[in-house]
Amino acid sequence: MTTSAGKVASPEAVGTPHQRVEGRAKVTGAARYAAEHPFTDLAHGVIVLSTVARGRVRAVEAEPVLAMPGVLTVLHHGNAPRLESDYQSVVGPPDPILQVLQDDRVPHAGWPVALVVAETPEQARQAADALVVRYGTEPHDVAFTAEHPGAYVPAAAVQPPEIIKGDAEAELAVSAVVVDALYRTPEEHHVAMEPHAATAHWDGGRLDVVDSNQGSRAVADELAKLFSLDPTAVRVRADHVGGAFGSKLTRPHQVFAAMAATVLQRPVRVVLTRRQTFSLVSHRSPTAQRVRLGADPDGRLRVLDHQSLSRTSTVYEFVETAAGFGRVLYDADAHRTVNRVVPLNVPTPGFVRAPGEAPGSFALECALDELAEKAGLDPIALRVRNEPEVGPVSGLPFGSRNLLACYEEGARRFGWADRDPRPGVRREGRWLLGTGMATASFFAGAAPSTASATAEADGTFTVRVGAADVGTGARTALTLIAADGLDVAPDRVRVRIADSDFGPAWLAGGSMGTRSWGWAVSLAVRELRERLALGVDIPPEGITVRSDSTEAIAALEARERHSYGAQFAEVAVDVGTGEVRVRRMLGMFAAGRIINPLTARSQFVGGMVWGLSMALHEEASRDAASGALVGADLAGYHVAAHADVPVIEADWVDDPDDNDPVGIKGIGEIGIVGAAAAITNAVWHATGVRHRELPIRPDRILDAAAPSASDGV
């Protein structure tokens, strides 16, 4: 096989394992992250956060701080430049927290009230600590309860807040087997490894920002709107990003850096501390979810009723759509799924890996396990019995849906057939052993994006697309997609990403990144290859074609498109100490066309590890008196460490979709979905006690062992 340049092409691109193209740069330190880029005359800003949960700023005593060594300015609501607020961002209306220093109100603890800028980070930090801010306080409410009187059904969310099909109450009344239980998940945080950082400076009349984000074009567009600039007057770059998970969209630190750079007319860098990320970059709301399932004696579902309550801030409505998880998974005569929300004096929640599906799968998949026990059915058999032929709520045909193969192959590899269904019968010394499983699903969408492909005079190719590689391996995947479309070896393709100047592109979110960018790249390289096939000479500046996937995506036939999976877990529980150890996990997924098996497996495993962390460790607690988090750092907020992580196997089954022109599905989020439920169901199988609140801490294991807690937590 030869290419248009006459060189032998490699047949191995898409579908074969490839190391990350930027891997050497990362391990040698050549890859620079947002806070590592050098700038001449760089100043440093530190954000000052409110220490009260609700009230007004009465005074900012800036004069003593301005006299401290190296301090350049103290910005606050009395002197900050004005910002625009009447606009739409890529994810909807702007969060008012981006309107930094525009008034004196304080809606929650951790609200930004000032920015101190100095010559060095140390001087800025010392001055910020010394700044005195005086407040007038007002009563606050941070208590999240399932019975909160302020709860309501929102008018809209990222998916319909409420869907009703059939008569849930009538179907429950005639069901032979019923489960009615309340499940709770706590406040959770992203804790990305790389701190949030942005450096802003003016370059030739343009605002230039070096950032760590999930979509440079989205951030650039929002900064332009905030500062009333022409969109072409803002450039944002984010070459390398050390984790994001939904936290690295437009955030206050980017606005502060741009504001201070404008005031001082010199580069300004703002880096969030770990504690500040717990207030400024969103989080996952706690949930209280009531699940009611009714079935015939053979396990056929008559009703699936899933109602979830989450919380939002008092300044912006964000809904954790946990109740929507089962809308595509299980057939039932009646479906009722409702997401409610209650506003409290807390920071605005936001997108965290698998928003909605992560907490929603915990509740519904644990409830299904309880239903299987009551009906005397195997948990997998129950799910297979309720497999739908079309979307249970939408009525749409499915795209590819190879979920049954995930159950079958996962059960075979895990040894599910040898499982004794009775709980509390397997023991190994002081450890009780159990196994559990759960289903995973996540939407496979696509958003319009643009890309360009250039045939260079030296026989190589350059692809430019406004993608973001937040650690997923997207840069490598796009290289393989381009090489495959051009029919050349991957080492002849250079992919440049994460620059807002490259044109509109979807952000790294919703498990839609590689699918959206890859679609645009495929269109561009296809047209370029067709042009080269005409035998045209390549000029010194190369031949460039540009693509826009808007029309192609609009023409896509309406179907239920999702990734699917089956999660399996084995746990050991020490009922004497309450310790829970996960011994092994297996995730079997149906996720469309796998571009790079090496980084794909890493994504699946990473999600499963987070699911383990969600099940056993992660929990943020708020102090009712102060309204602030208790232990807002990695000492107080526990995440799974290496010692907590067992042998984890992740694999996939073939999942072709003949009705999808790209065949790519998102894999960044599905790994966490169902993982916590599989572990929780395994804990029940080990102990015979149901746990309906996460995380499953040692004290909850011990409390549940008491007779009064025999019905679960």
BALO-33856 format. One line per field, with one value per residue (C-alpha): residue number from 1; x, y, z. Coordinates in steps of 0.25 Angstrom, whole numbers. Layout:
<torvos>
i	(NUM  ...) $
x	(X  ...) $
y	(Y  ...) $
z	(Z  ...) $
</torvos>
This chain:
<torvos>
i	(1  2  3  4  5  6  7  8  9  10  11  12  13  14  15  16  17  18  19  20  21  22  23  24  25  26  27  28  29  30  31  32  33  34  35  36  37  38  39  40  41  42  43  44  45  46  47  48  49  50  51  52  53  54  55  56  57  58  59  60  61  62  63  64  65  66  67  68  69  70  71  72  73  74  75  76  77  78  79  80  81  82  83  84  85  86  87  88  89  90  91  92  93  94  95  96  97  98  99  100  101  102  103  104  105  106  107  108  109  110  111  112  113  114  115  116  117  118  119  120  121  122  123  124  125  126  127  128  129  130  131  132  133  134  135  136  137  138  139  140  141  142  143  144  145  146  147  148  149  150  151  152  153  154  155  156  157  158  159  160  161  162  163  164  165  166  167  168  169  170  171  172  173  174  175  176  177  178  179  180  181  182  183  184  185  186  187  188  189  190  191  192  193  194  195  196  197  198  199  200  201  202  203  204  205  206  207  208  209  210  211  212  213  214  215  216  217  218  219  220  221  222  223  224  225  226  227  228  229  230  231  232  233  234  235  236  237  238  239  240  241  242  243  244  245  246  247  248  249  250  251  252  253  254  255  256  257  258  259  260  261  262  263  264  265  266  267  268  269  270  271  272  273  274  275  276  277  278  279  280  281  282  283  284  285  286  287  288  289  290  291  292  293  294  295  296  297  298  299  300  301  302  303  304  305  306  307  308  309  310  311  312  313  314  315  316  317  318  319  320  321  322  323  324  325  326  327  328  329  330  331  332  333  334  335  336  337  338  339  340  341  342  343  344  345  346  347  348  349  350  351  352  353  354  355  356  357  358  359  360  361  362  363  364  365  366  367  368  369  370  371  372  373  374  375  376  377  378  379  380  381  382  383  384  385  386  387  388  389  390  391  392  393  394  395  396  397  398  399  400  401  402  403  404  405  406  407  408  409  410  411  412  413  414  415  416  417  418  419  420  421  422  423  424  425  426  427  428  429  430  431  432  433  434  435  436  437  438  439  440  441  442  443  444  445  446  447  448  449  450  451  452  453  454  455  456  457  458  459  460  461  462  463  464  465  466  467  468  469  470  471  472  473  474  475  476  477  478  479  480  481  482  483  484  485  486  487  488  489  490  491  492  493  494  495  496  497  498  499  500  501  502  503  504  505  506  507  508  509  510  511  512  513  514  515  516  517  518  519  520  521  522  523  524  525  526  527  528  529  530  531  532  533  534  535  536  537  538  539  540  541  542  543  544  545  546  547  548  549  550  551  552  553  554  555  556  557  558  559  560  561  562  563  564  565  566  567  568  569  570  571  572  573  574  575  576  577  578  579  580  581  582  583  584  585  586  587  588  589  590  591  592  593  594  595  596  597  598  599  600  601  602  603  604  605  606  607  608  609  610  611  612  613  614  615  616  617  618  619  620  621  622  623  624  625  626  627  628  629  630  631  632  633  634  635  636  637  638  639  640  641  642  643  644  645  646  647  648  649  650  651  652  653  654  655  656  657  658  659  660  661  662  663  664  665  666  667  668  669  670  671  672  673  674  675  676  677  678  679  680  681  682  683  684  685  686  687  688  689  690  691  692  693  694  695  696  697  698  699  700  701  702  703  704  705  706  707  708  709  710  711  712  713) $
x	(0  6  1  0  14  19  23  18  7  6  -7  -7  -14  -28  -31  -16  -9  0  8  4  10  14  18  33  31  23  32  44  38  38  23  19  6  -1  7  20  21  31  27  35  31  21  12  5  -9  -16  -31  -37  -49  -60  -60  -75  -86  -96  -96  -89  -75  -75  -60  -47  -36  -26  -17  -8  -7  -3  9  14  27  24  9  4  -11  -23  -35  -49  -63  -60  -50  -51  -54  -68  -72  -83  -94  -104  -99  -100  -88  -86  -93  -104  -105  -93  -90  -90  -78  -71  -76  -64  -64  -76  -84  -83  -91  -86  -96  -87  -74  -63  -68  -57  -56  -43  -30  -16  -5  9  23  25  15  21  18  4  1  6  -2  -15  -14  -12  -24  -35  -49  -61  -75  -89  -95  -108  -115  -110  -115  -106  -114  -117  -128  -138  -150  -145  -157  -150  -149  -155  -155  -147  -153  -141  -127  -117  -128  -143  -145  -157  -162  -175  -180  -192  -198  -187  -196  -206  -195  -188  -202  -202  -187  -184  -170  -167  -155  -156  -143  -136  -121  -112  -99  -90  -84  -72  -60  -52  -38  -31  -16  -12  -16  -24  -16  -17  -7  -13  -5  -8  0  -2  -16  -21  -23  -15  -17  -9  -18  -22  -36  -45  -48  -40  -50  -61  -52  -48  -62  -67  -55  -58  -73  -69  -60  -68  -57  -58  -56  -44  -38  -36  -27  -27  -17  -16  -6  -5  -15  -13  -28  -41  -53  -63  -55  -47  -57  -58  -55  -52  -37  -37  -45  -37  -24  -30  -35  -22  -14  -23  -22  -6  -3  6  5  -2  -3  -14  -12  -23  -18  -24  -33  -39  -42  -53  -60  -57  -58  -71  -74  -84  -96  -101  -113  -125  -131  -144  -145  -158  -158  -170  -169  -177  -173  -164  -156  -163  -163  -177  -172  -158  -160  -147  -148  -135  -133  -120  -116  -111  -106  -115  -109  -109  -118  -110  -117  -111  -119  -118  -132  -130  -120  -131  -138  -131  -127  -140  -153  -165  -180  -179  -167  -166  -153  -152  -140  -143  -133  -132  -124  -115  -104  -93  -84  -91  -90  -86  -81  -73  -69  -82  -91  -105  -101  -90  -100  -112  -106  -103  -117  -124  -114  -114  -130  -129  -120  -130  -142  -134  -132  -147  -151  -141  -134  -120  -116  -112  -124  -133  -126  -127  -142  -144  -136  -144  -145  -146  -144  -153  -157  -153  -158  -146  -138  -125  -112  -102  -106  -98  -101  -105  -91  -85  -93  -89  -75  -73  -80  -71  -58  -62  -67  -81  -87  -80  -86  -94  -105  -107  -101  -91  -87  -73  -62  -47  -42  -47  -52  -66  -65  -76  -78  -87  -90  -97  -100  -93  -98  -94  -100  -92  -94  -86  -85  -82  -67  -57  -43  -32  -23  -10  -2  12  23  32  22  16  2  -2  -16  -21  -34  -38  -38  -33  -25  -28  -20  -29  -20  -28  -16  -12  -26  -27  -14  -18  -32  -24  -14  -25  -33  -20  -15  -1  7  4  18  15  4  5  -7  -8  -19  -24  -23  -35  -30  -32  -47  -60  -59  -66  -60  -55  -67  -80  -71  -73  -59  -52  -65  -68  -53  -51  -63  -57  -43  -49  -56  -44  -34  -44  -45  -30  -27  -37  -30  -17  -22  -23  -8  -7  7  9  14  24  12  5  -9  -20  -34  -44  -56  -69  -77  -90  -98  -93  -97  -110  -113  -111  -123  -130  -126  -123  -108  -100  -88  -92  -85  -85  -77  -73  -66  -62  -60  -55  -61  -55  -68  -59  -52  -62  -51  -55  -45  -48  -41  -43  -52  -56  -62  -67  -72  -79  -73  -73  -61  -48  -38  -26  -27  -16  -21  -36  -33  -26  -39  -48  -39  -38  -53  -54  -44  -52  -64  -57  -53  -67  -72  -62  -55  -60  -69  -69  -76  -80  -81  -95  -90  -79  -85  -71  -65  -58  -45  -44  -31  -26  -24  -38  -44  -41  -38  -34  -19  -10  -12  -27  -27  -28  -26  -35  -38  -45  -48  -59  -68  -70  -80  -82  -92  -96  -104  -93  -83  -72  -75  -68  -74  -69  -62  -57  -69  -75  -64  -69  -84  -89  -75  -80  -93  -85  -76  -88  -96  -83  -83  -97  -94  -82  -90  -105  -107  -111  -104  -112  -102  -89  -77  -78  -69  -64  -73  -85  -81  -80  -93  -100  -95  -104  -118  -125  -118  -121  -130  -118  -112) $
y	(0  14  28  40  44  30  25  12  14  7  -1  0  13  12  0  -3  1  14  21  35  44  54  44  46  61  59  49  58  71  77  78  91  92  105  110  107  116  127  142  154  164  154  158  148  149  142  142  145  137  141  135  137  128  140  155  167  173  185  189  184  190  190  202  194  183  192  197  183  179  176  178  184  185  180  179  178  182  197  198  186  188  185  172  168  159  158  146  131  122  109  102  112  125  129  126  139  135  139  153  155  167  174  176  174  162  149  137  126  123  123  134  143  157  162  159  163  165  165  163  149  138  138  153  152  140  148  160  153  146  160  166  170  169  173  167  169  155  149  136  124  110  99  87  78  68  59  67  81  90  98  87  89  83  92  97  91  84  77  66  67  69  60  49  41  29  21  21  18  17  7  -2  -2  -6  -19  -22  -35  -31  -16  -9  5  11  24  25  36  41  52  65  60  68  67  69  69  66  79  92  102  113  124  135  147  157  167  164  173  178  164  158  145  135  122  113  99  96  87  96  108  113  113  120  130  133  135  144  152  154  157  168  173  170  165  150  151  160  148  136  124  113  100  91  81  79  70  65  73  64  76  86  93  101  117  119  132  131  133  145  150  148  156  167  169  169  179  188  186  185  174  158  153  139  133  119  113  107  93  98  109  98  93  106  112  101  94  80  69  72  62  54  48  38  30  18  10  -3  -12  -25  -38  -51  -54  -41  -33  -19  -12  1  9  21  29  42  50  62  70  84  97  110  122  130  119  107  94  81  67  59  46  41  40  29  18  24  16  4  -4  -7  -4  -2  11  20  32  40  53  62  72  83  92  105  106  116  107  109  105  90  86  75  64  52  45  56  49  35  33  36  31  18  15  17  10  -2  -4  -4  -14  -23  -22  -26  -38  -43  -41  -48  -60  -56  -55  -40  -42  -50  -39  -29  -37  -40  -25  -22  -13  -14  2  13  11  25  31  20  23  11  8  11  -1  -7  -19  -19  -33  -37  -29  -37  -50  -48  -41  -52  -62  -55  -52  -66  -61  -75  -81  -70  -75  -65  -66  -54  -55  -70  -68  -65  -65  -63  -51  -46  -48  -49  -44  -41  -31  -26  -14  -8  4  14  28  36  36  50  59  74  82  85  90  85  88  78  82  74  80  81  71  60  61  66  76  75  87  85  93  80  78  67  67  54  45  42  51  56  42  38  49  46  32  37  46  36  26  35  40  25  29  25  32  38  46  54  65  69  83  85  94  108  116  122  108  110  106  92  85  84  72  68  59  48  55  61  50  47  62  66  52  55  68  63  51  61  70  59  52  64  66  52  54  67  60  48  58  59  73  79  83  98  102  107  94  90  93  89  92  85  88  76  84  79  65  64  71  60  49  40  41  29  25  25  21  14  2  -7  -17  -15  -27  -26  -35  -29  -34  -28  -29  -27  -26  -13  -9  -9  -12  -16  -18  -30  -29  -22  -25  -15  -20  -9  -7  6  7  8  8  17  14  2  6  19  14  4  14  23  11  7  21  23  9  14  27  18  10  24  28  15  15  28  41  51  66  71  85  91  96  108  114  108  104  91  83  79  85  78  65  62  64  59  45  39  25  23  12  3  3  -1  -16  -23  -16  -22  -14  -19  -17  -25  -22  -11  -6  3  3  16  24  30  31  20  26  26  34  26  36  35  21  15  21  18  6  3  8  0  -12  -11  -7  -19  -28  -22  -27  -41  -42  -37  -38  -24  -13  0  11  23  26  25  11  16  6  13  10  -5  -6  2  -7  -20  -15  -21  -8  -6  -19  -13  -5  9) $
z	(0  -4  -1  -10  -6  -11  3  9  19  32  33  48  52  58  67  71  83  82  93  95  85  96  106  105  107  119  126  123  127  114  114  121  129  131  143  137  125  126  124  125  136  142  154  163  168  180  182  195  199  208  222  224  218  215  216  210  209  218  217  210  217  206  210  220  210  198  207  208  200  186  186  173  175  183  174  181  178  180  169  160  145  141  134  125  130  119  110  108  110  103  115  117  125  132  147  155  162  149  151  161  170  163  176  191  193  199  196  202  209  199  190  184  190  186  178  183  172  176  169  175  179  193  194  188  198  210  206  203  217  223  216  226  220  229  227  231  233  230  233  224  221  217  222  211  215  207  213  211  209  198  188  174  160  151  138  130  132  123  121  124  139  139  130  133  125  130  144  154  166  159  155  169  175  166  167  174  178  182  186  192  198  200  195  199  193  199  193  184  178  165  172  158  160  153  160  153  147  137  132  124  117  105  93  81  85  88  101  102  113  115  123  128  122  115  103  99  90  100  110  100  95  110  113  101  106  120  116  104  94  80  80  71  82  91  90  100  100  108  102  114  125  137  139  139  141  138  147  137  129  131  145  154  153  138  140  151  143  131  140  147  134  128  141  142  127  130  130  143  147  157  162  171  184  187  197  188  178  188  186  173  162  165  171  171  179  190  186  193  183  186  177  176  167  165  158  155  161  150  151  139  143  144  149  151  159  162  169  172  180  179  183  176  180  183  171  160  157  154  154  157  148  155  153  138  138  136  125  114  122  126  121  130  128  136  137  146  147  154  158  168  174  186  187  199  203  196  184  171  168  154  144  151  144  139  144  148  144  155  167  159  156  170  175  163  162  177  177  165  174  185  175  170  185  188  175  177  164  159  158  143  140  145  136  124  126  126  113  104  89  88  97  109  110  96  87  78  72  78  72  75  88  92  107  107  102  113  123  117  115  128  136  129  132  146  150  153  150  162  172  183  184  199  206  218  215  210  220  219  233  239  225  220  205  194  180  173  159  153  139  133  122  117  106  93  87  77  76  64  62  52  48  37  31  23  14  16  5  13  12  26  30  41  47  55  64  76  84  99  104  119  121  113  101  92  84  81  77  67  61  59  53  43  39  37  28  20  19  25  37  49  50  38  45  55  62  69  79  90  83  82  69  62  61  68  75  86  99  106  113  113  107  94  91  83  76  72  69  62  53  48  46  38  29  27  24  15  6  7  2  -9  -14  -13  -21  -33  -34  -30  -27  -12  -11  0  9  7  4  14  15  26  31  39  44  47  35  37  51  48  38  48  49  63  71  86  85  98  103  112  122  133  145  155  168  179  193  207  219  234  242  255  250  239  228  214  204  189  184  169  159  145  135  122  112  99  94  79  71  80  74  83  92  101  106  105  115  124  123  127  139  143  144  152  162  164  166  177  183  182  189  201  203  197  205  207  220  223  236  239  247  238  225  221  217  228  223  210  205  202  217  220  207  205  191  188  189  182  194  192  178  175  162  152  138  127  114  103  93  78  77  63  59  44  45  51  41  51  61  72  86  98  109  118  128  127  135  148  145  153  160  173  172  169  181  190  185  188  202  204  198  208  220  218  221  211  211  204  208  202  205  213  224  235  245  236  235  250  253  242  250  262  262  261  248  242  231  225  227) $
</torvos>
